[in-house]
């Protein structure tokens, strides 16, 4: 009997040992020579298998499921550069149509006067909104013959990190209105104490990343109306609607938050969240040309045709704009409403189930964004929310745990986001796993064997 080769895998049906070269590809430096596309594809694909399952990622607001037709359109246009508008006029036209659709959805007084563009995500869109606020403030100060010292921007401590980046990168003093027990976002009564003549604007968040709650945009605007009457200082509002601006119009039609409020100068949203497009795609819209200073707009003519550019990036994928146009046409108002309603219904049902599992209590209940935060009841001995998060990760779920900012640093929560593609079957599996993990952690029992991987539905 021939001696088995040292290190060779045992023969088994269906086992296809990788070529020896596959094991020798360097991963920390550029290989000295080329390799076959099949070999490299297999190597990269196998490494990606170690990543989490995007459908089970309950941390992200970002779209993880699209229809095959939308995926195909993205594949068909993957090589097209949105910046090359002369070469791809139809994608340019689709972008303009999406802007007008959003303008009407957000009740712009004159949709044809709205200025808007697609971006790589809400972070870029938010920074463009902040830049416009700063530039408008500087123009007013110069017209008054006054200095343009350090401006400030007022926002809740719950803002997404892109606003902290904006303040740092563009030299604006950030004024964070702190949370308070039971109040985890910006509220009218705390606002004006942080405003002064150097305030370029107020950021109102429609859908906090911390707990999914909406900030009361109309009440914030009303307080700023009173502040202007008392001081003469006119402070515009930018609405960060990264998630909520594509939820509220469909599910909360009576909510006043958009261009119906005269003080709202600009709005951003993420097409790659509840706009049902894979990352990354954002949208930035300004009420009119006055809200977007002309010196932020550049005329570009070296790609074969003149076009206006007012984004931080230049070359960008056109495929995402095509996918957004597809989604708007595919679902229409009623379809978008139905998708958002399904997500909210699932979120509210999950929140109600979790409320019934000792020792959890809700911070929010999913009745605004289809997302909510919950925690272990104060005084609960033993494991923490971070232990729960780790145990759920072992079962395939990414359920983030984090602590609120000062002075609410004693509040640590878990947050769950419901997106299109998170089915009732997956929700049931999640509740089963959370119940079992909680029982194991609080009884000190060893973990039971992991369940079979969840099948996508």
Secondary structure, 3 states (H helix, E strand, C coil): CCCCCCCCCCCCCCCCCCCHHHHHCCCCCCCCCCCCHHHHHHHHHHHHCCCCCHHHECCCCCCCCCCHHHHHHHHHCCCCECCCCCCCHHHHHHHHHHHHHHHHHCCCCCHHHCEEEEECCHHHHHHHHHHHHHHHHHHHHHHCCCCCCCCEEEEECCCCHHHHHHHHHCCCEEEEECCECCECCCCHHHCHHHCCCCEEEEEEEECCCCCCCECCHHHHHHHHHHHHHHHCCCCCEEEECCCHHHCHHHHCCCCCCCCCCCCEEEEEEECCCCCCCCCCCEEEEECCHHHCCHHHCEEECCCCCCEEECCCCCCCECHHHHHHHHHHHHHHHHHHHHHHHHHHHHHHHHHHHHHCCCCEEECCCCCCCCEEEEEECCCCCCCCHHHHHHHHHHCCCECCEEECCCCCCCCEEEEEECCCCCCHHHHHHHHHHHHHHHHHHHHCCCCCCCCCCCCCC
